Amino acid sequence: MEKALETMINNMPEKTGKSLDQWMEILASKRFEKHSHAVTFLKTEHQVTHGFANTIVTLFQNQSSDQEITSEHLISDQYTGKESLLPLYEKLIDIVNQFGNDVVITAKKASVSIIRKNQFALIKPATKSRIDLGLKLKGIEVQGKLENSGPFGTMCTHRIQLKSLTDIDEEVKKWLILAYQKSV
């Protein structure tokens, strides 16, 4: 069976017009509730045959499951000894998840990147009592809670320091939305 799958993956560019990696990127930019919805999407929007569509979606879901497990571990490690900051992180994630299906959340060793076409925000547990929210807001002056990027350097143009849930107010949401909108 592995040989047949390998052959199918090798033939994918010729038979479907894209490599497996390219199909993975396309599926990663969408959100599907069910396996069948993703298969239908590939068949109707990209004219992929059922066999290839089913294989692509299955491989994508297997990869996504592995990534979710890895992401959970990375986030768990980031907040070890900083557990009181997890509700702040979760609230920020809830906010960005409302922006649209084009938001990708990528956990790294020390931070979490929030990406549209480009990274527009970065969430980092900076100390045991503070999360730094990095934002890309080129052309925006420092004001209110919006500070210079600080330790983020060129990864972000600005930073907001968050110590409690009440710090994540309408101003913070406004800056997050603006960073999302500018990331096209």
Beta strands, then each sheet from edge to edge (+ up, - down):
strand 1: 104-107
strand 2: 112-115
strand 3: 119-127
strand 4: 130-135
strand 5: 147-148
strand 6: 158-162
sheet 1: 1+ 2- 3+ 4- 6+ 5-
end
